[in-house]
Amino acid sequence: MLILGLDPGLTNFGWAILDPWIEEVKIGGVWTTTPESGVPRTVDLARRLEKLAADLDGKMRGFCFDGIAIEALALPFGRTSMVTVSTLGRVRGLVDYACACRTPADVRVAEYQAKHVKKTITGVPTADKAEVGAALRRKITGLDYVLASWPPSKHEHITDAAACAVTLAVGMKVM
């Protein structure tokens, strides 16, 4: 059994693959895109989305998932521009489209708010990232091994994706 956890973002898109039966993160990473200077914003956005779509499609073709867990987009109230909202909406639309095209009907696809994930992992819906990471390490193995091959600036994205996968596994009662 494999569950794909996703932490969607345009610049940093975290992902992790969990085997809930042995409670282990098998592999994980961050797909990264950076803006191209001197290119119109719409062209740059299209290229970045195309790269993320190819990365996600490759991962979905390479594995047979029993579940896909996606962290819901959380936007800080009052500090987010419409451009950011629109861009993140496009990334999320890409994820929804990939799930619709590459996922058999019997595969569970779920979206979780960060507070729900935090409560599932730590028991506290307001836990900070360090608390979630520590609690996650107590629940599963393999996370430190996966994180070791990524710079610390990417760890939170992989950890968030793994936490989403664990949340789905708990919901499916396989962990």
C-alpha positions in Angstrom: 0.0 0.0 0.0 1.3 3.4 -0.9 0.0 6.9 -0.2 1.2 10.0 -1.9 1.2 13.2 0.2 1.3 16.5 -1.5 2.1 20.0 -0.3 1.3 22.1 -3.4 3.2 25.3 -4.2 4.5 27.1 -7.3 8.0 27.7 -6.0 8.3 24.7 -3.6 6.0 21.7 -4.2 6.6 19.1 -1.5 5.8 15.4 -2.0 6.3 12.2 0.0 5.4 8.5 -0.5 4.3 6.6 2.6 3.9 2.9 3.1 1.4 2.9 6.0 1.6 -0.8 6.7 5.3 -0.5 7.8 4.8 3.2 8.9 7.7 4.4 6.7 8.3 7.3 4.3 9.8 5.5 1.3 10.8 8.6 -0.7 10.1 12.3 -0.9 11.3 15.6 -2.3 10.5 19.0 -3.5 9.8 20.1 -7.0 11.1 23.6 -7.4 10.5 26.3 -10.0 11.9 29.8 -10.1 10.7 32.8 -12.0 12.5 33.6 -15.3 13.6 37.2 -15.6 12.8 39.1 -18.8 9.9 36.9 -19.6 6.2 38.0 -19.5 4.6 36.8 -16.3 2.0 34.7 -18.2 4.6 32.9 -20.2 6.7 32.4 -17.0 3.7 31.0 -15.1 2.8 28.7 -18.0 6.4 27.3 -18.1 6.5 26.7 -14.4 3.1 25.0 -14.3 4.1 22.8 -17.2 7.2 21.7 -15.3 5.2 20.9 -12.2 2.6 19.0 -14.3 5.4 16.9 -15.8 6.9 16.2 -12.4 3.6 15.2 -10.9 2.5 13.2 -13.9 5.8 11.3 -13.8 5.4 10.4 -10.2 1.8 9.3 -10.7 2.7 7.1 -13.6 5.7 5.6 -11.8 3.7 4.3 -8.8 0.4 2.7 -8.0 -1.1 4.7 -5.2 -3.9 3.6 -2.9 -4.5 7.1 -1.7 -3.5 10.7 -2.4 -3.5 13.3 0.4 -3.3 17.0 -0.5 -2.7 19.9 1.9 -5.3 22.5 1.4 -4.1 26.0 0.4 -3.9 28.2 3.4 -3.6 31.9 2.7 -2.8 34.4 5.5 -5.9 36.6 5.8 -5.3 40.2 4.7 -1.7 39.6 3.6 -2.3 37.8 0.3 -2.6 39.5 -3.1 -5.0 38.4 -5.7 -2.1 37.4 -7.9 -0.9 35.0 -5.2 -4.4 33.6 -4.8 -4.8 33.1 -8.5 -1.4 31.5 -8.9 -1.9 29.0 -6.0 -5.4 28.2 -7.4 -3.8 27.3 -10.7 -1.3 25.0 -9.0 -4.1 23.4 -7.1 -6.1 23.0 -10.3 -3.1 21.2 -11.8 -3.1 18.8 -8.9 -6.8 18.2 -9.2 -6.5 17.6 -12.9 -3.6 15.1 -12.5 -5.6 13.2 -9.9 -8.6 13.0 -12.1 -6.6 11.8 -15.1 -4.1 9.5 -13.4 -6.1 8.0 -10.5 -8.4 5.0 -10.8 -11.9 5.6 -9.3 -11.2 3.4 -6.3 -8.2 5.5 -5.1 -9.1 7.8 -2.3 -8.1 11.4 -2.9 -8.5 13.7 0.1 -7.7 17.3 0.9 -6.8 18.4 4.5 -6.6 21.7 6.2 -3.4 22.3 8.0 -5.2 22.4 11.4 -6.7 18.9 10.8 -3.2 17.5 9.8 -1.6 19.1 12.9 -4.3 17.6 15.2 -4.0 14.2 13.6 -0.2 14.2 14.0 0.3 15.9 17.3 -3.2 16.0 18.9 -3.0 19.8 18.9 -4.5 21.8 15.9 -2.2 24.8 16.6 1.1 22.9 16.7 4.0 24.6 15.1 6.2 23.0 12.4 8.8 21.8 14.8 6.2 20.0 16.9 4.6 18.4 13.8 8.0 17.2 12.7 8.9 15.8 16.1 5.6 14.0 16.4 5.8 12.7 12.8 9.2 11.2 13.5 7.7 9.3 16.5 4.9 7.9 14.2 6.9 6.9 11.2 10.4 5.9 10.1 12.4 7.1 7.0 11.7 10.8 7.2 15.1 11.7 8.5 16.7 9.6 5.7 14.6 11.4 3.1 15.3 14.8 4.5 19.1 14.2 4.7 19.3 14.5 0.9 17.6 17.9 0.8 18.7 21.3 2.0 17.0 22.4 5.3 15.0 25.1 3.4 13.1 22.3 1.7 12.4 20.1 4.8 9.1 21.7 5.8 7.6 21.0 2.4 8.5 17.3 2.5 7.4 17.0 6.2 4.1 18.7 5.4 3.5 16.2 2.5 4.4 13.2 4.7 2.1 14.5 7.5 -0.8 14.7 4.9 -0.1 11.1 3.9 -0.1 10.0 7.5 -3.4 11.9 8.0 -5.0 10.0 5.1 -3.6 6.7 6.4 -5.1 7.3 9.8 -8.4 8.2 8.2 -8.3 5.0 6.1 -7.6 3.1 9.3 -4.5 1.5 7.9 -2.2 3.2 10.4 
